[in-house]
Amino acid sequence: MNTTHMRFPSNRVRDIERFFHTDLRDCYPDGEIGMFVGILFEEYLGWDKAHFLLNRDSTINQSDLLKMHWALEDLKRFRPIQHIIGHTAFCGLRIDVSPDVLIPRPETEEIVSQVVEIISHQPQTTFPLKIIDLCTGSGCIAIALKHLLPQSQVTAIDLSHPALGMARKNATSNHTEIEFLPIDVLSEESMDSLSGSFDLIISNPPYVRQSERCQMSANVTEYEPSCALFVPDEDPLVFYRHIGHWAIHHLAPNGILALEINEFLSLQTCHLLNTIGFTSRLLQDFRGKDRCIIAQHNIITPLS
């Protein structure tokens, strides 16, 4: 405990907040540090933003102060805040995370919302839908879709057994019934075990080129699974090619293929899917970057 006192000038909330900003100012933007402090006080003490602002002159106990100390040390090593607290929010749901899975991003959350809106406004949509999530990771996409479209039958696949374990845990804690299967998207033999057609095929596959690694922050490259992030520069669309060739035979009439993509390869990815037999269009994320492709069989009238 004395070591903790040496790190923090006092156990007063205002001083703790100030010390976070001082100790992390060379690592993170000021606004992000403030967000970290808010998240930690909510996680460890149950304080919402209003309570935090109204109680900055109060003090916290030694046990909570020690938690703050170790969280600060982790943040200095660029450990993601989501790993420190063990979970993140996704489409209003709590999704547990670990180094075995990608941390769900706001861009992916936005794609789920866009897809649900498209499905809801399609006059030819009939329920229950059959949905499959390829490269599910934490299960966040599949779980959110099942939550938002509860009548749907949802299947999710991933090659990683630890990831599937985390996804099953998240599905259980969010009271969603999903079939999880250990299948390799890049294995034609493995994918052939998936029979039938699907009304929605969705995926956030690996798409970051190895040459782009140097542009990414340490909290991503050092703490998240490389196999879920990176693809070789010489074949960066490998996952989209395999998914596209499988999906062209398994997408139901008027069904939708929705793919999160690398913004720098958006036109190439659209061209690839179009040569396979899809009509595709790009959707931008909240930053205005190409982030999602919505595709249908080219014999179907494209979505407006």
N, C-alpha and C positions, 0 to 999 in steps of 0.2 A: 504494500500500500504506500509506503514511503516513496518508492520509485515513482508512483503515479503523481504524488504531490510535487515531485521534482519536475515532472513534465508539465503539469498544469499549475498556473499561479494560485488558483483556489478552486473550490468546488461550486462557485457561483456560476450560474448559467451564462451570464454576460461574458465572464472571463473565459469560460470554456469556448464559447463561440469565437471570441477574439483570437484565442490561441490557435484554433483550427485554421483561421484565415492567415495568421502569421506563419504557421508551420508548413502550410500547403501552397503558399502563394507562388512558389516556383514550379509547382506541378500542375495546377489547375486554374481555370478562370475563376474570378471572384464569385460569380453567380453560381457556378457549379459547387464551389465549397459551401456556400450557403444552403444549397439543396442537400448536400451530404449531411450537414448538421441537422437540418429539419427531419430528414429520413431517420437518422439515428435516434433523435429524441422521440420520434413517433414509435420506432421499433422497441427501444429499451424502456421508455417511460410511459408510452401510450399518449403522448402529447400531440394534439393537432397543431396546426400553424397558429391559430388564434391563442391557444393556451400557451404556446411557446412565447409569443410576442408579449403576452400579459404577465409572464412570470420570469422575465430575464434577470430579475434581481434576487430570485430565490436560489436555493442551493440543492444539490442532489447528493445522494448517499455515496459511500465509498464503493459499494459494489457496482453501481451504475457508472461511477467515475472511472473505474477500472475498465469497464466495457468500452467507454469512450477512448480511453488510452490505447487499447489494442486495435480499435477501429482506425484511429489516427495512424498508428504504425502501419497497418495494412494499406491504407490509402497512400501513404508515402511510398509503398512498394508497388503502387498502381493496381492493387487488387480491386476488382470491380465492386462497387457498393452492393450490387445484387448478390455477389458471393459472400460478402461480409454478413448480410442479414439473411441470406439463404433463399430469397424469393424476389419476385418482381410482379408488377401488375400488367395484365394483358387483357384488353377488352372487358375491363371491369372484374376480371377474375384473378385470383392469386395463383401464380405459377412458380413452383419451386425450381431452383436452378442449382447447377453444380458445374465443375470443370468438364464434365462429360457431355454437356449440351451447350448450344449457343444461347446466349441471353436474348430473349425476345426483344425486338426493336419496335419503336413507334411506327416505322415505315411498314412493317409486316402487319401490325395492328390495323393500320389504315387500309391495307389491301383486303383484309378480311371484311372490313366494313363496306368497302367498295363492291366486293363480290356479292355479299348478302343483299346489298341494294339492287344490284343488277338482277339477281335471281328474283327478288321480290317484285320487280317491275316487268318481268317477262310474262306476257299473257299465256304462253304455252307451258309455263312451269306447272308441274303436277307433283304433289307430295304423296308419299314420302320420297325424298331424294336419296339417291345412292352417291355417297361422297367418298373419295379416297385422297389422303394426304401423303405425298411421297417425301421421304427424308424428313420425318416428323420431328426429330430431335426431342425437345422438351414436351412435345405434344400440344403446344399452345394453339396452333392453327386448328387442328382437329377438335380440340376441346372447346374452343371459342365457337366454331361452326356448329357443333352439337348443342351448345348452350343457346345460340341464336336461332338455330333451326332444329328444335328438339325432336321433330318427327322424322328427321333424317336418319339413315343408316350410315354410320361413319366407320371407315377402315383407315388405319394409319400404319405406315411401314417405315422401317429404318434398318440399316445394316448393323448398327451398334447396339449390342445387348445392354450396356449400361444406360444408354440413352432411352431405350425402350422401358427399362426399369423405372427411370425417372418419369417418363410419359405415363406409364400405368399408374404410378403414385399420384400424379397430377390429375389424371382422369377420375380416380377414386375420390380424392379430396374435393373435387368440383362436381361430384355426383353426376358424371357423364358416362354413359355406356358406349365404349368404343372398342373395336377389335384391333389389337396391335399385332403385327406380324414381323418377324425378322427376315426381311427381304432386301437384296441388293439391287438398287435401281440400275446399276451398270451391268448386271448379269441377265442376259436374255432368258436363260434357263430358269433363273429364280423368278423373274417377272412373269414368265409363262404360267406360274402356279396361281396367278390372279386371274380368275375367269369372270366372264360377264361384262356388262357395260356400266358406266358411271355417268351420272348427271353432272357431276363436278369433279374434275381432277385438278388438284392444287398442289403446288410445291414451292418451297424456298430452298433450292438445292445449293451446293457450293458453287460460287461464281466469281470469286476474287482471284485474279491472276497472281501468280507468285511474284511477278515484278511489281505488283502494287502493295506488297507487304510492307515495304519501307515507308509507305505513306500512312500506315495505320498506327494507332496509339498502342503503347505497351500493355494497357489493360485489356486489349483484344488479343494481340499476338502472343502474349505470355500466359494468358489465363483461359482462353477459349480453345476448343478442339480444332486443330488445324485441318483435320479431315472434313470438317463441316464448313470450312471457310474457303479453302484454296483449291485452285485447279491449275494444271500446267499451262504455261503461256502458249505452247505449241498446239494445244487443243482446249481452249477455254470454254467451248460450248459443248463439251462432252456429255454433260448431264442433260442438257436440253435436247441433244440429238437422240439419246436413248429414250428419254421421256416422250418426246414427240413421236417417235416411231412406234412406241407402245400405245400411246394415247390415241393415235389415229384409228386403231382397231378396237379401242375400248371406251371411246367416248360415245355416249348415247346421242341419238338425234336431238338437235337443239341443245346438246350439252355444252358445258363451258370448260375450257382448259385455262387455268389461271397460274401464272408463273412470276415469282419475284426474279428480277434480273439485275445484271451489272449495267449501270447507267451508261458506261462507256462502250458497251456492246449491244445496245438496244436495237439498232437497225440490223446488225448482223443476226441477232437472235430472231427478229421478226422474219427476215429473209429465209433463215433456216426452216422455221415452222411453215412458212408459205410454200417452200419447195416440197415439204413432206405432205402437204395437202390441207393446210389450215388457212383460214382468213383471220388475220390477227390485227390488233390495234394496241397502241401504247397508252398507259395511264401514268400520270405524273404523281409524285408524292407531295407532301405539304411543303417541301422545299423547291418544288418545280422541276425535280429531276425525274427522268424516265426510270420507273421503278417496277412496273408490272406490265405483263402482256396478257390480254384477254383474247383467247383464240377459240374458233369454232371450225367445224368441217366446212370447207369452202363451197359445199353444195347447199349449205344453209344460208338463208338471208342473214348477213352480218348484223350484229348488235349495233344499234344506233348510238 
